[in-house]
Amino acid sequence: MAPILEVRNLTVEFDSGGGTVHAVNDVSYTLEEGQTLGIVGESGSGKSVHVLAMAGLVPQPPGRIVSGEVLYRGRDLLKMSEAERRSIRGREIGFVFQDPMTSLNPVLTVERQLVEALNRHMGLTGKAATRRAIELLEMVRIPDAARRIRNYPHQFSGGMRQRVMIAIGIACDPNLLIADEATTALDVTVQAEILELMQDLKRENNMTVIWITHDMGVVAGLADTIQVMYAGRVVERGPIDDVFASPRNAYTWGLLQSLPTDERRQMGRLYQIPGAPPDLRDPPPGDPFAPRNRFATDRCHTEMPPLRPVEGGAPGHMVAAWYDLPKLLADQNGAGA
């Protein structure tokens, strides 16, 4: 079966007063039907920009897609007209964004905003549209949905507003749902409820999901494949269990070391990746993570490593690195013993 999504050599740049920002650099990957892909990385790593570019949501100018293909079920989204892309957004590809207070219209009821999507993409009107809107609120577990549907966004809590956003995202039964930092602003308890809800909806609707986050813990509980991005590039990708058990890129290892496990809490201090992300107007030569990487070799500072299969790793585990991280960590631990 052909993958639902193929991204090939996608490169996106932005013009700024200080020069050209190289936001997404030669990103390629495939997404299989029914897969949940977690994309992680620091702010500015290209996580959000590359999916916005795929959907035609990057403003041009100042942004521009320099090169690449984005094949959704064999059709290149980048070569479509805006009208063609608009017919796919919302209907076949749903979106859930980070901040519902900026994504929801504050002067329209939740019913109006749900019904708008149902009118445009499903042809539902009147009572049929309202019934479907109530069903959607019930699906995302909003109590007393028939009454609450007439409320405005400000009358909902943060967690409930996020549920409304999910209801809008799945309103037209999309094949692919893209959630961008959808739980970032929520407290831990509400975040857990949203993640459980997403797992249930994925199962019930057989959706393919791209979940974008900076939180490795969220990815661990939701995704079956993880993709780590840094400075607009994919630096590691693979099955979630394999990457967590044996990371091969030093950046991935650093993110995992930063997770607040019980053992690290007892030590009294969490690991912190040194330095700061590079200025993407003037990225360093070679591997962009090299200046922050204590395992970097001379080659890391001069030559960009390609993304390639991990020798002896699980199928689909890919890494961009010139060093053998497990060996270096073993040598380090042996020297410290």
C-alpha atoms as one frame of an Amber mdcrd trajectory, in Angstrom:
protein
   0.000   0.000   0.000   1.304   3.464  -0.924   1.993   5.845   1.976  -0.609
   8.486   2.738   2.072  11.219   2.733   5.516  11.543   1.165   7.638  14.608
   1.822  10.596  14.864  -0.547  13.464  17.334  -0.098  11.277  20.142   1.252
  13.151  23.425   1.729  11.492  26.601   3.044  13.058  30.045   3.530  11.915
  33.405   4.887  13.164  36.875   4.032  13.964  38.989   7.073  15.634  42.306
   7.730  18.805  40.491   8.798  18.982  38.090   5.858  17.445  34.844   4.651
  16.184  32.466   7.342  16.783  28.845   6.315  13.792  27.477   8.248  13.378
  24.014   6.680  16.307  22.297   4.997  15.891  19.308   2.678  13.321  17.455
   4.820  12.170  14.051   3.548  10.010  11.339   5.122   7.034   9.074   4.503
   3.922   8.508   6.598   1.997   5.261   6.392  -1.773   4.941   6.702  -2.819
   4.639  10.361   0.585   5.726  11.688   1.038   8.288  14.462   4.189  10.316
  13.862   5.515  12.451  16.694   7.728  15.336  15.559   9.859  16.860  18.320
  12.485  19.575  18.662  13.164  22.973  20.185  11.464  26.155  19.020  12.815
  27.104  15.611  13.594  23.526  14.584  11.201  23.635  11.619   8.497  21.392
  13.115   5.551  23.701  12.539   6.829  25.588   9.510   7.248  22.485   7.386
   3.662  21.274   7.936   2.278  24.770   7.331   4.269  24.855   4.093   2.869
  21.462   3.117  -0.679  22.762   3.523  -0.050  26.060   1.738  -0.387  28.096
   4.934   3.003  29.848   4.880   2.515  33.507   3.821   4.395  34.229   0.584
   6.134  36.653   0.975   8.025  36.673   3.305   8.134  32.878   3.100   8.847
  30.794   0.028   9.093  27.108  -0.792  12.473  26.777  -2.489  12.177  23.122
  -3.482  10.510  19.835  -2.740   7.404  17.741  -3.229   4.620  16.879  -0.787
   2.653  13.928  -2.113  -0.673  13.376  -0.386  -2.025  10.081  -1.733   0.122
  10.583  -4.803  -0.926  14.196  -5.492   1.602  16.985  -5.007   0.048  19.544
  -2.652   2.654  22.129  -3.656   1.563  22.037  -7.315  -2.143  22.404  -6.583
  -4.071  25.632  -6.924  -5.129  27.322  -3.695  -8.729  26.289  -4.409  -7.672
  22.624  -4.675  -5.676  22.823  -1.445  -8.579  24.524   0.335 -10.867  21.642
  -0.638  -8.412  19.184   0.988  -7.696  21.242   4.141 -10.381  20.484   6.675
 -11.971  17.738   4.565  -9.125  15.257   4.078  -6.448  16.881   6.255  -7.597
  18.267   9.601  -5.672  20.670  11.846  -5.585  21.289  15.595  -3.498  24.307
  16.596  -1.854  25.268  19.877  -3.879  28.216  21.129  -7.660  27.868  20.750
  -8.218  31.484  21.816  -6.447  32.690  18.682  -7.816  29.913  16.442 -11.459
  30.179  17.538 -13.472  33.262  16.632 -14.467  34.921  19.950 -17.646  36.529
  18.546 -19.123  33.339  17.045 -20.738  30.494  18.953 -19.113  27.072  18.929
 -22.096  25.834  16.894 -21.499  28.443  14.188 -17.819  27.528  13.928 -18.461
  23.785  13.743 -21.334  24.154  11.293 -19.203  26.321   8.983 -16.821  23.409
   8.365 -19.724  20.992   7.914 -21.406  23.351   5.422 -18.279  23.900   3.369
 -16.881  20.371   3.188 -19.784  17.996   3.909 -22.743  19.904   2.459 -24.652
  19.628   5.738 -27.096  22.420   6.583 -29.812  23.234   9.107 -30.755  20.619
  11.684 -28.531  17.951  10.133 -25.470  20.161  10.605 -26.452  21.008  14.181
 -26.998  17.327  15.024 -23.576  16.470  13.640 -22.004  19.362  15.582 -23.532
  18.084  18.830 -22.277  14.568  18.051 -18.763  15.965  17.594 -18.848  17.723
  20.972 -20.047  14.476  22.535 -17.195  12.616  20.817 -14.667  14.927  22.470
 -16.457  14.439  25.807 -17.917  17.884  26.400 -20.777  17.427  28.895 -24.266
  18.679  28.040 -23.207  19.189  24.431 -26.672  20.172  23.163 -26.655  23.188
  25.481 -22.956  24.058  25.419 -22.886  24.215  21.631 -24.605  27.615  21.864
 -21.821  29.003  24.076 -18.960  31.268  22.978 -15.272  30.243  23.303 -14.704
  32.410  26.404 -17.369  30.416  28.232 -15.219  27.269  28.074 -12.163  26.353
  30.127  -8.791  25.977  28.394  -9.112  22.201  28.229 -12.661  22.401  26.894
 -11.635  24.943  24.235  -8.936  22.534  23.114 -11.587  19.817  22.853 -13.634
  22.152  20.661 -10.582  22.618  18.430 -10.221  18.845  18.146 -13.936  18.568
  17.292 -13.435  21.087  14.456 -10.304  19.228  13.313 -12.144  15.895  13.026
 -15.509  17.342  11.907 -15.231  16.053   8.350 -13.634  12.683   9.194 -10.182
  13.577   7.816  -7.762  10.877   6.746  -4.845  12.815   8.256  -4.932  14.962
  11.401  -2.089  17.387  12.152  -1.936  18.568  15.772   0.567  21.356  16.433
   1.498  21.748  20.132  -2.109  20.903  20.936  -1.534  20.330  24.674   1.279
  22.795  25.412  -0.749  25.372  27.352  -2.685  22.823  29.415  -1.958  21.570
  32.900  -0.717  17.992  33.308  -4.085  16.468  34.254  -5.948  18.049  31.331
  -3.062  17.175  29.009  -3.390  13.504  29.971  -7.133  13.627  29.285  -6.567
  15.159  25.826  -3.932  12.537  24.950  -6.270   9.732  26.020  -9.042  11.310
  23.951  -6.763  11.476  20.901  -5.828   7.826  21.252  -9.509   6.855  21.397
 -10.440   9.044  18.401  -7.559   7.666  16.354  -8.687   4.117  17.091 -12.368
   4.788  16.425 -11.809   6.790  13.221  -8.709   4.982  11.888  -6.907   8.316
  11.497  -3.313   8.956  10.564  -1.827  11.564  12.914   1.129  13.961  12.919
   1.658  15.249  16.469   4.067  18.190  16.755   5.497  18.956  20.192   8.614
  19.901  22.131   7.683  17.396  24.854   9.295  13.950  24.578   6.973  12.660
  27.295   3.898  13.468  25.203   5.362  11.670  22.184   6.146   8.597  24.288
   2.491   8.244  25.247   0.993   8.879  21.806   3.238   8.119  18.827   4.510
   4.899  17.318   7.183   6.694  15.267   9.293   9.653  16.362  11.043  12.226
  14.179  13.556  14.574  15.824  14.249  17.905  14.102  17.008  20.435  14.701
  17.793  23.632  12.762  15.264  22.751  10.074  16.606  19.225   9.530  15.576
  15.689  10.470  18.397  14.362  12.670  16.800  11.091  13.794  13.700   9.060
  13.003  12.464   5.623  13.945  10.143   3.433  16.018   9.453   5.145  19.313
  10.653   2.252  21.508  13.895   1.812  19.588  14.786   5.512  19.558  14.019
   5.920  23.268  16.018   2.812  24.171  18.994   3.552  21.928  19.189   7.130
  20.566  21.883   7.552  17.922  22.011  11.336  17.589  23.465  13.398  20.453
  20.597  15.884  20.226  18.008  13.119  20.688  20.059  11.773  23.593  20.132
  15.239  25.170  16.351  15.616  24.895  15.851  12.231  26.549  18.340  13.044
  29.302  16.304  16.179  30.047  13.163  14.192  30.888  12.336  14.451  34.624
  12.472  10.768  35.618  12.271   9.700  39.283  15.982   8.886  39.286  16.935
  12.325  37.947  14.615  14.048  40.417  16.426  12.277  43.264  19.742  13.530
  41.895  18.355  17.055  42.320  19.284  18.346  38.885  18.129  17.695  35.326
  20.440  17.489  32.345  20.540  20.623  30.211  21.740  20.711  26.615  24.482
  23.354  26.562  24.375  26.412  24.317  21.527  27.647  22.150  20.114  26.791
  18.712  21.949  28.394  15.781  20.925  31.568  14.000  19.260  30.150  10.878
  20.206  33.287   8.939  23.814  32.166   9.247  23.942  28.464  10.221  27.333
  26.973  11.143  29.189  24.765   8.646  28.707  21.016   8.888  26.302  19.558
  11.435  24.362  22.508  12.956  24.322  20.768  16.366  28.124  20.328  16.419
  28.868  23.497  18.461  26.637  22.159  21.277  27.666  18.517  20.950  30.338
  17.166  23.289  30.574  14.038  21.122  31.239  15.977  17.892  34.163  14.939
  15.697  36.213  17.218  13.447  34.105  16.033  10.533  30.923  17.209  12.324
  32.194  20.802  12.139  32.849  20.715   8.402  30.473  18.263   6.712  26.717
  17.746   6.969  25.869  14.106   7.799  23.165  12.494   5.644  20.167  10.764
   7.167  20.876   7.041   6.816  19.771   3.705   8.326  21.224   2.822  11.731
  23.548  -0.141  11.421  22.048  -2.991  13.416  19.053  -0.856  14.411  15.345
  -1.538  14.042  13.819  -1.212  10.544  13.103   2.444   9.860  15.592   3.780
  12.439  17.530   6.556  10.676  20.144   8.976  11.977  22.244  11.885  10.742
  25.550  11.636  12.635  29.249  11.034  11.960  29.823   9.351  15.337  28.785
   6.091  17.014  26.880   7.400  20.027  26.289   4.078  21.868  30.032   3.316
  21.704  30.973   6.791  22.929  28.513   6.534  25.821  29.817   3.068  26.724
  33.411   4.348  26.688  32.379   7.331  28.823  30.601   5.128  31.357  33.531
   2.727  31.442  35.968   5.543  32.094  33.758   6.841  34.895  33.418   3.440
  36.578
